[in-house]
Amino acid sequence: MEKELFLSTDMVDSKLRDDFWRDAVKPVFELSENSDDHLKGFSGTLRSRMMGSLLVGSTSFNEQKYERTRRLIIHSGFDHYVLQIILAGTLRGNFNGIDVFAEPGDIVILDLSQVVSSAVEKGARITIIIPRHELEKLAGWRNLHGAVLKSQAPTTGLLFNYVKGMVDISAQLNATEAIAAKEAMLLLLASSLNGTEQDLTNNVAINLTMRHRILAYIDDNLTDYMLGPHSLQQHFHVSRSHLYRAFEQDGGVAKVIRDKRLELAYRLLVETQGKQLSLKEIAYRCGFPDASQFTKAFKSLYGVTPKNARQSNTLISPDGSSISMLQNYLASQADKVKANHPDGPVKPPNRI
């Protein structure tokens, strides 16, 4: 499993801490001080680790205000949800027109494609960044932005404790175990969302509903060699232009199908139960006409060959994904601190 990154304002000179903390979180949020705390500046810690397609971590901080603006949304390009587990301190904010209040024990969902303006007390969070399609596949398309799963609900408590435990042991999981842990978390989250009394169904757009149906159909038919744009047009009775518009931001539906097939191939590669399939068998099952084309496509997405992925048995994420780039950005910030800290690296404190 990939090494955990750690950043802290204690790592840098007090005069540089505000700029350091702003830089650390700027791909996701723009920060400002609370008015009554402006003389103190920012303080905080951040841990993060890639867990396949997820970015998992935790933060602690003093009182701060953060925003995700339209400009930042366009610039960052994230198509993900953020799950925030409130460990300490309250959160108050406006999530694209929805007033939100959360306290310790609650779980808040942010949609990184929507605006948010929020103020937080001194506190701590566990944060999980989840690709949109992985949650929507289970929960359906709903306006989840600003949804608060309250601590009083039994399913919230179960999810809260599961996520804390998953993050604590994430470094010890092999690839197959990490996939299973992620899927269990998503099932618990979907169950919690289905049980909430909040109205999460407003503003369901027809094209997004169709998109969800198409994605579900693709997931169910990945091993069908005939699956492609033409078969989708015929099955859903939609035009080529309508299909293109629905998946334009993804690079087209053909790319979506290819990437999902490669994700399935990766799962088959690292599966340790039973007889291992040959690369040729995996290529065939995942809709690739030959092993060489499969190998080329796999390496293009994941940065390693299928053979190397199987041998390493480590959970990897697609090359060039926005979350991978976020983790790489955080790693570059950590490297800067190590290069400039006069007393050597700061020892991370115990976990929250």
C-alpha positions in Angstrom: 0.0 0.0 0.0 1.2 3.5 -0.8 3.0 5.4 1.9 0.9 7.9 4.0 1.7 11.6 3.5 1.8 13.9 6.5 1.7 17.7 6.5 1.6 20.1 9.4 1.9 23.9 9.9 4.3 23.0 12.7 6.7 21.9 10.0 7.3 25.5 8.8 8.4 28.8 10.3 5.5 30.7 11.9 5.7 33.5 9.4 5.2 31.1 6.5 2.4 29.0 8.0 -0.6 30.8 6.5 0.8 30.6 2.9 1.8 27.0 3.5 -1.7 25.9 4.7 -3.4 27.8 1.9 -1.1 26.1 -0.6 -1.7 22.7 0.9 -5.5 22.8 0.5 -5.9 25.2 -2.5 -6.7 22.4 -5.1 -9.9 21.8 -3.1 -10.7 24.9 -1.1 -10.0 28.6 -0.8 -9.3 29.5 2.9 -9.8 32.6 5.0 -9.7 33.2 8.7 -12.7 33.6 11.0 -13.1 37.3 11.9 -12.5 36.7 15.6 -9.4 34.5 14.9 -7.6 36.7 12.3 -4.6 37.4 14.5 -3.9 33.8 15.1 -3.5 32.7 11.5 -3.9 29.1 10.3 -2.9 25.9 12.0 -3.5 22.4 10.9 -2.4 18.9 10.0 -3.2 16.7 7.0 -2.7 13.0 6.4 -3.5 11.3 3.1 -3.1 8.0 1.4 -4.3 6.6 -1.9 -6.4 3.5 -1.6 -7.0 2.6 -5.2 -9.5 5.0 -6.6 -10.1 6.6 -3.1 -8.1 9.2 -1.3 -8.4 8.6 2.4 -7.0 10.8 5.2 -7.6 13.0 8.1 -7.2 16.7 9.0 -7.1 18.8 12.2 -7.4 22.6 12.1 -8.2 25.8 14.1 -11.2 27.9 13.3 -11.3 28.6 9.5 -13.6 29.5 6.7 -13.4 27.6 3.4 -15.0 28.1 0.0 -15.3 26.1 -3.2 -16.1 28.6 -6.0 -17.1 28.2 -9.6 -13.7 29.2 -10.7 -12.0 26.6 -8.5 -14.5 23.9 -9.7 -13.6 24.5 -13.3 -9.9 24.8 -12.6 -9.6 21.6 -10.5 -11.7 19.3 -12.6 -12.8 16.9 -9.8 -15.8 14.7 -10.4 -15.9 13.3 -6.9 -17.8 13.2 -3.7 -16.2 14.0 -0.3 -17.2 12.1 2.8 -16.4 14.1 5.9 -16.5 12.2 9.2 -16.9 14.9 12.0 -14.6 13.9 14.8 -14.4 17.2 16.7 -15.8 20.8 16.1 -18.9 21.9 14.3 -19.5 22.8 10.7 -21.9 25.5 9.4 -22.2 26.4 5.8 -24.2 26.9 2.6 -23.8 24.1 0.1 -25.1 25.6 -3.1 -28.3 26.9 -1.5 -28.6 24.3 1.2 -28.0 25.4 4.8 -25.9 22.8 6.6 -25.0 22.2 10.2 -23.0 19.2 11.5 -21.5 18.2 14.8 -19.3 15.4 16.1 -20.6 12.0 15.1 -22.3 13.3 12.0 -21.2 12.6 8.4 -21.4 15.3 5.7 -21.3 14.7 1.9 -19.8 17.3 -0.4 -20.1 17.3 -4.2 -16.9 18.8 -5.6 -18.8 19.9 -8.7 -20.9 22.3 -6.6 -20.1 25.4 -4.7 -19.8 25.6 -0.9 -19.1 28.2 1.7 -18.5 27.0 5.2 -17.1 27.9 8.6 -15.6 25.4 11.0 -14.7 25.4 14.6 -11.4 24.1 15.8 -11.7 20.4 15.1 -10.8 17.3 13.2 -12.2 15.2 10.3 -11.7 11.9 8.5 -12.0 12.6 4.8 -12.7 10.1 2.0 -12.7 11.3 -1.6 -14.8 9.0 -3.8 -15.2 9.0 -7.6 -18.8 10.0 -8.5 -19.6 6.9 -10.5 -18.6 4.5 -7.7 -21.2 6.0 -5.3 -23.9 6.7 -7.9 -23.7 3.1 -9.0 -25.1 2.1 -5.6 -27.0 5.2 -4.4 -28.5 6.4 -7.7 -28.3 10.0 -8.9 -29.4 12.3 -6.2 -28.4 15.7 -5.1 -26.2 14.5 -2.3 -24.4 17.9 -1.9 -24.9 19.0 1.7 -26.5 15.8 2.9 -25.9 15.2 6.6 -26.1 11.7 8.1 -26.9 12.4 11.7 -25.2 10.6 14.5 -28.4 9.4 16.1 -29.2 7.1 13.1 -27.9 3.5 13.7 -26.6 3.2 10.2 -24.6 6.4 10.6 -22.9 5.1 13.8 -22.1 1.9 12.0 -20.6 3.7 9.0 -18.8 6.2 11.3 -17.0 3.4 13.2 -16.3 1.4 10.0 -14.6 4.3 8.2 -12.5 5.1 11.3 -11.3 1.5 11.5 -10.7 1.2 7.7 -8.5 4.3 7.7 -6.6 3.1 10.7 -5.7 -0.2 9.1 -5.5 0.9 5.4 -1.7 0.6 5.4 -2.0 -3.1 6.2 -4.4 -4.1 3.5 -3.3 -5.8 0.3 -4.9 -5.0 -3.0 -7.8 -7.6 -2.7 -8.5 -6.6 0.9 -8.5 -2.9 0.1 -11.1 -3.5 -2.8 -13.3 -5.4 -0.4 -13.0 -2.8 2.3 -13.9 0.0 -0.1 -17.0 -1.9 -1.5 -18.2 -2.6 2.1 -17.9 1.1 2.9 -19.8 2.1 -0.2 -22.6 -0.4 0.6 -22.9 1.0 4.2 -22.9 4.5 2.8 -25.7 3.7 0.3 -27.7 2.1 3.1 -27.3 5.2 5.2 -28.4 7.4 2.4 -31.4 5.3 1.6 -32.5 5.5 5.3 -32.1 9.2 5.7 -35.2 11.4 6.1 -33.6 14.2 4.1 -35.0 15.0 0.7 -32.1 14.1 -1.5 -34.1 13.7 -4.7 -34.7 17.3 -5.8 -33.6 18.5 -9.2 -33.1 15.1 -10.8 -32.3 16.0 -14.4 -33.5 13.7 -17.2 -30.1 13.5 -18.9 -28.4 12.5 -15.6 -31.0 9.9 -14.9 -30.4 8.4 -18.3 -26.6 8.6 -17.7 -27.0 6.6 -14.5 -29.1 4.0 -16.3 -26.5 3.7 -19.0 -23.6 3.4 -16.5 -25.5 0.7 -14.6 -26.1 -1.2 -18.0 -22.4 -0.9 -18.8 -21.4 -2.3 -15.4 -23.8 -5.3 -15.9 -22.5 -6.0 -19.5 -18.7 -5.3 -19.3 -17.9 -8.8 -20.5 -20.2 -8.6 -23.5 -17.8 -8.2 -26.5 -20.5 -6.4 -28.4 -20.9 -3.6 -25.8 -20.1 -0.2 -27.3 -21.7 3.1 -28.4 -23.7 1.5 -31.1 -25.3 -1.2 -28.9 -26.1 1.5 -26.3 -27.8 3.6 -28.9 -30.0 0.6 -29.9 -30.7 -0.5 -26.3 -31.7 2.9 -25.0 -33.1 4.3 -28.2 -31.0 7.4 -28.0 -29.1 9.3 -30.8 -25.4 9.3 -31.2 -25.3 13.1 -30.3 -27.4 12.5 -27.1 -25.0 9.8 -26.0 -22.0 12.0 -26.8 -23.4 14.9 -24.7 -24.1 12.6 -21.8 -20.5 11.5 -21.6 -18.7 14.4 -23.1 -16.9 15.3 -19.9 -15.7 11.7 -19.6 -14.0 11.7 -23.0 -16.9 9.8 -24.6 -18.8 6.6 -23.7 -16.2 4.4 -25.5 -13.6 5.6 -23.1 -15.9 5.0 -20.1 -16.4 1.4 -21.3 -12.7 0.9 -21.9 -11.8 2.2 -18.4 -14.4 0.2 -16.7 -13.2 -3.0 -18.5 -9.7 -2.2 -17.4 -10.9 -1.7 -13.8 -12.5 -5.2 -14.0 -9.3 -6.6 -15.5 -7.3 -5.1 -12.6 -9.6 -6.8 -10.1 -9.2 -10.1 -11.9 -5.4 -9.7 -11.9 -5.1 -9.2 -8.2 -7.7 -11.8 -7.2 -6.0 -14.3 -4.9 -8.9 -16.7 -4.4 -8.9 -19.8 -6.7 -7.1 -20.3 -9.9 -5.5 -17.3 -11.4 -6.6 -16.4 -14.9 -4.0 -16.0 -17.7 -3.6 -12.5 -19.2 -5.1 -13.9 -22.4 -8.2 -15.1 -20.5 -8.6 -11.8 -18.7 -8.2 -9.8 -21.9 -11.0 -11.9 -23.5 -13.3 -11.7 -20.5 -12.9 -7.9 -20.5 -13.7 -7.4 -24.2 -10.2 -7.0 -25.6 -9.6 -8.9 -28.9 -6.0 -9.8 -28.0 -3.5 -9.7 -25.1 -1.2 -7.1 -26.7 -4.0 -4.6 -27.1 -5.1 -5.3 -23.5 -1.6 -4.8 -22.2 -1.2 -1.5 -24.1 -4.5 -0.1 -22.9 -3.8 -1.2 -19.3 -0.4 0.4 -19.2 -1.8 3.6 -20.7 -4.3 3.9 -17.8 -2.4 2.5 -14.8 1.2 3.2 -15.8 2.3 -0.4 -15.3 1.8 -3.6 -17.3 -0.8 -6.2 -16.2 2.1 -8.6 -15.4 3.7 -6.1 -13.1 0.4 -5.2 -11.5 -0.2 -8.8 -10.6 3.3 -9.3 -9.3 3.2 -6.3 -7.0 -0.3 -7.0 -5.7 -0.6 -3.4 -4.6 -3.8 -1.3 -5.1 -3.0 1.3 -7.8 -5.0 4.2 -9.2 -5.3 5.3 -12.8 -2.5 7.4 -14.1 -3.5 11.0 -14.6 -6.7 10.8 -12.4 -7.4 14.0 -10.7 -7.2 12.4 -7.2 -3.8 10.8 -8.1 -2.7 14.3 -9.2 -4.0 15.7 -5.9 -2.0 13.2 -3.9 1.1 13.9 -6.1 0.6 17.6 -5.4 0.5 17.0 -1.6 3.6 14.9 -1.9 5.4 17.9 -3.6 4.3 20.1 -0.7 5.8 17.6 1.7 9.0 17.4 -0.3 9.3 21.2 -0.1 9.0 21.1 3.7 11.6 18.4 4.0 14.0 20.3 1.8 13.6 23.5 3.8 13.1 22.4 7.4 16.4 23.2 9.2 15.9 20.5 11.9 14.9 17.6 9.7 11.4 16.1 9.2 8.8 16.7 11.9 7.6 13.5 13.6 3.9 13.1 12.9 1.8 13.1 16.1 -0.3 10.1 17.2 -3.5 9.5 15.2 -6.6 11.2 16.3 
